[in-house]
Amino acid sequence: MKFGYYFSPLFLEHDTGEHPENAERLVAINREIEKIVPRAEWIVPPDAAFEQIAAIHDGDYIHAVRDACEADIPALDLDTPISPESYSAAVRAAGAACPAAESVMAGKLGRAFCAVRPPGHHAERARAMGFCLFNSVAIAARHAQSRGAKKVAIIDWDVHHGNGTQHSFESDPTVMYVSTHHIGIYPGTGYEHENGTGAGRGFTVNYPLPGGSGDSTYLSLFEHSLVPHVRAFAPDIIFISAGFDAHESDPLGGMTITDGGYAGMTAHLTRLADEVCGGRIVSLLEGGYNLATLGKTVAAHVKGLMG
């Protein structure tokens, strides 16, 4: 099964200054990944097309982000710093996710990991939030549907709830959004009663967890509830919003997952993908902020994807 690792040096140009979400995150990740995937095999992605981004985001908002970056405005909100290259990096991040999804759908790749920044799962249709400009996983899910996927599942294990992704698909029965997260922290959404609207009711599944939850809680949840939910939905492709800020060492998360826990969750999803959708998985980096541990944690996940 051929594996794709997507990275662009442009992601390092998104300058956030003294901020937890900074370019050193990708430096730390790449240092570990090159031990298992040679740099010569890394895939440099293109930019996403405007139309691909506009499948999720309002056109005026896309232009507003571009204009703010060109004007060197320091931030879009209190949590989301930007720099002149941030718009280009965000467009390229979506540009990694879309061809990864297309290649996996076409069978050119078995699975893929997109080492991207800025992250995306908090970005709303017309609002930047929580370090996020454009919602790359949501954009890629729509692109996968344009390439033949009738049903898409998005598993979000970032420690924070992906409000933007949920809102993108909450009325859509063709996209199942499943989130595990520390309840009561930013952004304050993701309660169990948030289960979709209209025709999409039942296709949003939230698992709000108390602080301190670790491997046993997450792996039991995956085995007994999350995986059966997704299996019954029978998606054509699985996306992972792969935040690593629920790690025991993360300064922002408050959870206690170990590298082994992330490997175990990855194993649950690869087995599920093999069962229901020909192994097709595309994983995208979201959070994770301990530079001393992040690279090894992501490498454990990538090794699992590679089989």
C-alpha positions in Angstrom: 0.0 0.0 0.0 1.7 3.2 -1.1 1.7 6.0 1.4 1.8 9.7 0.8 3.4 12.3 3.1 2.4 15.9 2.1 4.5 18.9 3.2 5.4 22.3 1.8 8.1 24.7 3.0 5.5 27.4 2.6 3.8 26.1 5.8 6.8 27.3 7.7 6.2 30.9 6.4 3.0 31.2 8.4 4.6 33.4 11.1 2.7 33.4 14.3 5.5 34.9 16.5 5.5 33.8 20.2 2.6 31.5 19.9 2.0 27.8 20.7 1.0 27.1 17.0 4.3 27.9 15.4 6.6 26.7 12.6 8.8 24.7 15.0 6.0 22.2 15.3 6.5 21.1 11.7 10.3 21.1 12.1 10.0 18.7 15.0 7.6 16.5 13.1 9.7 16.4 10.0 12.8 15.5 11.9 11.1 12.2 13.0 9.2 11.5 9.8 12.3 11.6 7.7 13.5 8.6 9.6 10.6 6.5 8.2 9.7 8.3 5.0 12.7 9.6 3.0 12.5 13.3 2.1 12.8 12.4 -1.6 9.4 10.7 -1.3 7.6 13.6 0.3 4.9 15.1 -1.9 4.9 18.9 -2.3 1.3 19.9 -2.7 -0.2 22.6 -5.1 -2.4 25.4 -4.0 -6.1 24.7 -3.6 -8.3 26.3 -6.2 -10.6 29.1 -5.1 -13.6 26.9 -6.0 -12.4 24.1 -3.7 -12.1 26.5 -0.7 -15.4 28.2 -1.6 -17.2 24.8 -1.3 -16.9 25.4 2.5 -16.1 29.1 3.0 -17.9 32.2 1.9 -16.2 33.9 -1.0 -16.1 37.3 0.7 -14.4 35.7 3.7 -11.7 34.1 1.6 -11.0 37.5 0.0 -11.0 39.2 3.5 -8.4 36.7 4.8 -6.2 37.4 1.7 -6.5 41.1 2.1 -5.7 41.0 5.9 -2.6 39.1 5.2 -1.5 41.3 2.4 -2.0 44.3 4.7 0.2 42.7 7.3 -2.6 42.8 10.0 -1.2 41.0 13.0 -4.2 38.8 13.8 -7.7 37.9 12.7 -8.9 37.5 16.3 -7.3 37.2 19.7 -6.4 33.5 19.1 -5.4 33.6 15.4 -2.3 35.5 14.5 -1.4 36.0 10.9 1.5 37.3 8.7 1.9 38.2 5.0 2.4 34.6 4.0 -0.5 33.1 6.1 -3.1 33.2 3.3 -0.7 31.5 0.9 0.1 28.8 3.6 -3.6 28.2 4.3 -4.4 27.9 0.6 -1.5 25.4 0.3 -2.7 23.5 3.3 -6.1 22.9 1.6 -4.1 22.2 -1.5 -2.4 19.3 0.3 -5.6 17.8 1.6 -7.5 17.9 -1.7 -4.9 16.0 -3.9 -4.3 13.6 -1.0 -8.0 12.8 -1.0 -8.1 12.5 -4.8 -5.1 10.2 -4.9 -6.5 7.9 -2.2 -9.9 7.8 -3.9 -8.2 6.9 -7.2 -6.2 4.2 -5.7 -2.9 5.9 -6.4 -2.2 6.0 -2.7 -3.5 3.8 0.0 -3.3 6.4 2.8 -1.8 9.8 3.4 -0.8 12.2 6.1 -0.8 16.0 5.5 1.7 17.8 7.7 0.0 21.2 7.3 -0.4 24.5 9.1 -2.3 26.6 9.8 -4.7 24.0 11.3 -8.3 24.2 10.2 -11.1 22.5 12.2 -12.2 25.6 14.1 -12.6 27.7 11.0 -16.3 28.6 10.3 -17.8 29.4 7.0 -17.1 33.1 7.4 -14.9 33.3 10.5 -11.4 32.5 11.5 -11.1 30.9 15.0 -8.7 29.1 17.2 -5.5 29.4 15.1 -7.5 28.3 12.0 -8.1 30.1 8.7 -9.5 27.6 6.2 -11.0 24.3 7.2 -8.8 21.9 5.2 -10.4 18.7 6.3 -13.9 19.9 5.4 -12.6 21.2 2.0 -11.0 17.9 1.3 -14.2 16.0 2.3 -16.2 17.9 -0.3 -13.4 17.4 -2.9 -13.5 13.6 -2.2 -17.2 13.7 -2.9 -16.5 15.4 -6.2 -14.2 12.5 -7.0 -16.7 9.7 -6.3 -17.1 9.4 -2.5 -20.8 9.1 -1.8 -20.3 9.1 2.0 -17.4 10.5 4.0 -16.5 10.1 7.7 -14.4 12.6 9.6 -12.9 11.5 12.9 -11.6 14.4 15.0 -9.5 13.4 18.0 -8.0 16.9 18.6 -8.4 17.8 22.3 -10.6 20.7 21.2 -14.0 20.3 19.5 -14.0 21.0 15.8 -16.9 23.5 15.7 -16.1 24.6 12.2 -16.2 21.1 10.8 -19.4 20.2 12.7 -21.1 23.3 11.4 -20.0 22.6 7.8 -21.9 19.3 7.7 -24.4 19.3 10.5 -27.4 19.2 8.1 -25.7 16.8 5.6 -26.4 13.0 5.9 -23.6 12.2 3.5 -20.8 13.3 5.9 -20.5 11.8 9.4 -18.5 14.0 11.8 -17.3 12.3 14.9 -15.4 14.1 17.6 -13.6 13.1 20.9 -12.6 16.1 23.0 -12.1 17.7 26.4 -15.5 19.1 27.3 -15.8 22.6 28.7 -12.7 24.1 27.2 -12.3 26.1 24.0 -14.5 26.5 21.9 -17.3 25.5 24.3 -19.1 23.3 21.8 -19.4 19.6 21.3 -22.0 18.4 23.7 -23.8 15.1 23.1 -27.1 16.7 22.2 -25.3 18.4 19.2 -26.1 15.6 16.8 -27.0 17.3 13.6 -30.0 19.1 12.2 -32.7 18.3 9.7 -31.6 15.5 7.3 -28.3 15.4 9.0 -29.6 14.5 12.4 -27.7 11.5 13.8 -24.7 12.0 11.5 -22.9 14.3 14.0 -21.6 12.3 16.9 -19.9 14.0 19.9 -18.0 12.3 22.7 -17.3 15.0 25.3 -14.8 13.6 27.8 -13.6 14.9 31.2 -10.1 16.3 31.7 -7.5 13.7 32.5 -8.9 11.0 30.2 -6.3 8.8 28.7 -5.6 5.6 26.8 -8.1 3.3 28.5 -10.9 5.8 28.1 -10.2 6.6 24.5 -9.4 3.0 23.3 -12.6 1.6 25.0 -14.6 4.4 23.4 -13.2 3.6 20.0 -13.8 -0.1 20.3 -17.3 -0.1 21.8 -18.9 3.0 20.3 -17.0 5.1 17.8 -15.9 2.3 15.5 -19.3 0.7 15.4 -21.0 4.0 14.6 -18.7 4.6 11.7 -18.9 1.0 10.5 -22.7 1.3 10.3 -22.4 4.4 8.3 -20.0 2.6 5.8 -18.1 5.6 4.4 -16.2 5.5 1.2 -13.2 7.3 2.7 -12.2 8.3 6.3 -10.5 11.5 7.2 -8.8 12.1 10.5 -8.5 15.6 12.1 -5.3 14.5 13.8 -4.7 16.8 16.7 -2.1 15.6 19.2 -2.9 18.0 22.0 -4.6 15.3 24.1 -1.2 13.9 24.7 -0.1 13.5 28.3 2.7 16.1 27.9 0.8 18.7 25.9 0.7 22.2 27.6 -2.8 23.1 26.4 -4.8 19.9 26.5 -5.4 18.5 29.9 -5.6 14.9 28.7 -3.3 11.9 29.2 -3.0 9.9 26.0 0.4 8.3 25.4 2.1 7.6 22.1 0.8 4.1 22.5 -2.7 5.4 22.8 -2.4 7.3 19.6 -1.0 4.2 17.9 -3.9 2.2 19.2 -6.5 4.7 18.0 -4.8 4.7 14.6 -4.9 0.9 14.5 -8.7 0.9 15.3 -9.2 3.2 12.3 -6.9 1.4 9.9 -8.7 -1.9 10.6 -12.1 -0.2 10.2 -11.0 1.4 6.9 -9.7 -2.0 5.6 -13.1 -3.4 6.4 -15.5 -0.7 5.0 -13.6 1.5 2.5 -10.7 -0.3 0.9 -8.3 1.1 3.5 -8.7 4.7 2.4 -7.6 7.2 5.0 -6.4 10.8 4.8 -5.1 12.3 8.0 -4.4 16.0 8.6 -2.4 17.6 11.3 -4.5 19.8 13.6 -3.2 20.6 17.2 -0.3 19.4 19.3 2.1 21.8 21.0 4.9 20.1 23.0 7.9 20.4 20.7 9.8 17.8 22.8 7.3 15.0 22.2 5.2 16.0 19.1 7.5 14.5 16.5 7.6 11.1 18.0 3.8 11.1 18.6 3.1 12.0 15.0 5.6 9.4 13.9 3.8 6.7 15.9 0.6 7.7 14.1 2.2 7.7 10.6 3.8 4.3 11.2 0.3 3.0 12.0 -1.0 4.5 8.8 1.8 2.9 6.8 0.8 -0.5 8.2 
